[in-house]
Amino acid sequence: MSESSIAYVSILLLIGSMFVSAVYNAIPTQPIVTVQGSQAQVQQTNASTIAQAVNTQLCGFVDNIRTVVGVVSLIMFLFGAVIYGIGHLLPNAGKFKDNAQGWAMNMLMGAILGIILVLAAPFVINAILGIAKLLGGSALSSVTC
């Protein structure tokens, strides 16, 4: 397995664990108790309260992806442009010029993929929820942030 494959797998595992954590944290484990005067009312958690909590957590997940990946993409664009410019200033004699231009192009492609990920995150999550709803396992049909 190459180093880039390992990096992609680790990034996917990190994003997957964040997604699972967001959904797990959204599900209340205790009944909701409200006290009015001397009477206490216990509300059992139902599908709509769980769906609302999951929606809140997934919106936070999408916002985190947008923030982190957007900033990293911007930094990669800047470094890629600088390295590409430096590569053009170097003489043709060494391999460093070719390496610098290759690194710069890889950074720019990574930044473009990051921006695509930022733009596609809500649609991907809604597609996953749509598939879950078709299979009968989701009370939440879409995420609106």
The 8 nearest C-alpha neighbors of each residue, nearest first, counted from 0:
[[1, 4, 2, 5, 3, 6, 8, 7],
 [2, 0, 4, 3, 5, 6, 7, 8],
 [1, 3, 5, 4, 6, 0, 7, 8],
 [2, 4, 6, 5, 1, 7, 0, 8],
 [5, 3, 7, 1, 6, 2, 8, 0],
 [4, 6, 2, 8, 3, 7, 9, 1],
 [5, 7, 3, 9, 4, 8, 10, 2],
 [8, 6, 4, 10, 9, 5, 3, 11],
 [7, 9, 11, 5, 10, 6, 12, 4],
 [8, 10, 12, 6, 11, 7, 5, 13],
 [11, 9, 13, 7, 12, 8, 6, 14],
 [12, 10, 8, 14, 13, 9, 15, 7],
 [13, 11, 15, 9, 10, 14, 16, 8],
 [12, 14, 10, 16, 11, 15, 9, 17],
 [15, 13, 17, 11, 16, 12, 18, 10],
 [16, 14, 12, 18, 17, 13, 11, 19],
 [15, 17, 19, 13, 18, 14, 20, 12],
 [18, 16, 20, 14, 15, 19, 21, 13],
 [19, 17, 15, 21, 16, 20, 14, 22],
 [20, 18, 16, 22, 21, 17, 23, 15],
 [19, 21, 23, 17, 18, 22, 24, 16],
 [22, 20, 18, 24, 56, 19, 23, 17],
 [21, 23, 25, 19, 20, 24, 53, 18],
 [24, 22, 20, 25, 21, 26, 19, 53],
 [25, 23, 21, 22, 26, 20, 27, 56],
 [26, 24, 53, 52, 22, 23, 56, 21],
 [25, 27, 24, 49, 23, 28, 52, 22],
 [28, 26, 29, 25, 49, 44, 30, 24],
 [27, 29, 26, 30, 44, 24, 25, 31],
 [30, 28, 27, 31, 44, 43, 32, 26],
 [31, 29, 43, 42, 44, 32, 41, 28],
 [30, 32, 42, 41, 29, 43, 33, 44],
 [33, 31, 41, 40, 42, 30, 34, 39],
 [34, 32, 40, 39, 41, 35, 31, 42],
 [33, 35, 39, 38, 40, 36, 32, 37],
 [36, 34, 38, 37, 39, 33, 40, 32],
 [37, 35, 38, 34, 39, 33, 40, 32],
 [36, 38, 35, 39, 34, 40, 33, 32],
 [39, 37, 35, 36, 34, 40, 33, 41],
 [40, 38, 34, 33, 35, 41, 32, 37],
 [39, 41, 33, 32, 34, 42, 38, 35],
 [40, 42, 32, 31, 43, 30, 33, 39],
 [43, 41, 31, 30, 32, 44, 40, 33],
 [42, 44, 30, 45, 41, 31, 29, 32],
 [43, 45, 30, 48, 42, 49, 46, 31],
 [44, 46, 47, 48, 43, 49, 50, 42],
 [45, 47, 49, 48, 50, 138, 44, 139],
 [46, 48, 50, 49, 45, 51, 138, 139],
 [49, 47, 51, 50, 45, 46, 52, 44],
 [48, 50, 52, 46, 51, 47, 26, 53],
 [51, 49, 47, 53, 139, 48, 52, 46],
 [50, 52, 54, 48, 49, 53, 47, 55],
 [53, 51, 25, 49, 55, 54, 50, 48],
 [52, 54, 25, 50, 56, 55, 51, 22],
 [55, 53, 51, 57, 52, 56, 142, 50],
 [56, 54, 52, 58, 53, 57, 51, 59],
 [55, 57, 53, 59, 21, 58, 54, 25],
 [56, 58, 60, 54, 59, 55, 53, 61],
 [59, 57, 61, 55, 60, 56, 144, 54],
 [58, 60, 62, 56, 57, 61, 63, 55],
 [59, 61, 57, 63, 58, 62, 56, 64],
 [62, 60, 58, 64, 63, 59, 57, 65],
 [63, 61, 59, 65, 64, 60, 58, 66],
 [64, 62, 60, 66, 61, 65, 67, 59],
 [63, 65, 61, 67, 62, 66, 68, 60],
 [66, 64, 62, 117, 63, 69, 68, 67],
 [65, 67, 63, 69, 64, 68, 62, 70],
 [68, 66, 70, 64, 69, 65, 63, 71],
 [67, 69, 71, 70, 65, 64, 66, 113],
 [68, 70, 72, 66, 67, 71, 65, 73],
 [69, 71, 73, 67, 72, 68, 66, 74],
 [70, 72, 68, 74, 73, 69, 75, 67],
 [73, 71, 110, 75, 69, 70, 74, 113],
 [72, 74, 76, 70, 75, 71, 69, 77],
 [73, 75, 71, 77, 76, 72, 78, 70],
 [74, 76, 72, 78, 73, 77, 106, 110],
 [77, 75, 73, 79, 74, 107, 78, 110],
 [76, 78, 74, 80, 75, 79, 81, 73],
 [79, 77, 81, 75, 80, 76, 82, 74],
 [80, 78, 103, 76, 82, 106, 77, 81],
 [79, 81, 83, 77, 78, 82, 76, 84],
 [80, 82, 78, 84, 83, 79, 85, 77],
 [81, 83, 85, 79, 84, 80, 103, 86],
 [82, 84, 86, 80, 100, 103, 81, 85],
 [85, 83, 81, 87, 86, 82, 80, 88],
 [84, 86, 82, 88, 87, 83, 81, 89],
 [87, 85, 96, 83, 99, 84, 89, 88],
 [88, 86, 84, 85, 89, 83, 96, 100],
 [87, 89, 85, 86, 84, 90, 96, 83],
 [88, 90, 86, 87, 96, 85, 91, 95],
 [91, 89, 92, 88, 93, 96, 87, 86],
 [90, 92, 93, 89, 96, 94, 97, 95],
 [91, 93, 90, 94, 96, 89, 95, 97],
 [94, 92, 95, 91, 96, 90, 97, 89],
 [93, 95, 97, 96, 98, 92, 91, 99],
 [94, 96, 98, 93, 97, 99, 86, 89],
 [95, 97, 86, 99, 94, 98, 89, 100],
 [96, 98, 100, 94, 95, 99, 101, 86],
 [97, 99, 95, 101, 96, 100, 102, 94],
 [100, 98, 102, 96, 86, 101, 97, 95],
 [99, 101, 103, 83, 97, 102, 98, 86],
 [102, 100, 98, 104, 103, 99, 97, 105],
 [103, 101, 99, 105, 100, 104, 98, 106],
 [104, 102, 79, 100, 106, 83, 101, 105],
 [103, 105, 107, 101, 106, 102, 108, 100],
 [106, 104, 108, 102, 103, 107, 109, 101],
 [107, 105, 109, 103, 79, 104, 108, 75],
 [106, 108, 110, 104, 109, 105, 76, 79],
 [109, 107, 111, 105, 110, 106, 104, 112],
 [110, 108, 106, 112, 107, 111, 113, 105],
 [109, 111, 72, 113, 107, 108, 112, 75],
 [110, 112, 108, 114, 113, 109, 107, 115],
 [113, 111, 115, 109, 110, 114, 116, 108],
 [114, 112, 110, 116, 111, 115, 72, 68],
 [113, 115, 117, 111, 116, 112, 118, 110],
 [114, 116, 112, 118, 113, 117, 119, 111],
 [117, 115, 113, 119, 114, 118, 120, 112],
 [118, 116, 114, 65, 115, 120, 119, 113],
 [117, 119, 115, 116, 120, 114, 121, 65],
 [118, 120, 116, 122, 117, 121, 115, 123],
 [121, 119, 123, 122, 117, 116, 118, 124],
 [122, 120, 124, 123, 119, 125, 61, 142],
 [121, 123, 125, 119, 124, 120, 126, 118],
 [124, 122, 126, 120, 125, 121, 119, 127],
 [123, 125, 127, 121, 126, 122, 128, 120],
 [124, 126, 128, 122, 141, 127, 123, 129],
 [127, 125, 129, 123, 124, 128, 122, 130],
 [128, 126, 124, 130, 129, 125, 123, 131],
 [127, 129, 131, 125, 126, 130, 140, 132],
 [130, 128, 126, 132, 131, 127, 140, 125],
 [129, 131, 133, 127, 132, 128, 126, 134],
 [130, 132, 128, 134, 136, 129, 137, 133],
 [131, 133, 137, 135, 129, 134, 130, 136],
 [134, 132, 130, 135, 131, 129, 136, 137],
 [133, 135, 131, 132, 136, 130, 137, 129],
 [136, 134, 132, 133, 137, 131, 138, 130],
 [135, 137, 131, 132, 134, 138, 133, 130],
 [136, 138, 132, 139, 131, 135, 128, 140],
 [139, 137, 46, 50, 140, 136, 132, 47],
 [140, 138, 50, 137, 141, 128, 132, 54],
 [139, 141, 128, 129, 132, 138, 137, 142],
 [142, 140, 125, 139, 128, 143, 129, 124],
 [141, 143, 54, 125, 144, 58, 57, 140],
 [144, 142, 141, 58, 54, 121, 125, 55],
 [143, 58, 142, 55, 54, 61, 59, 121]]
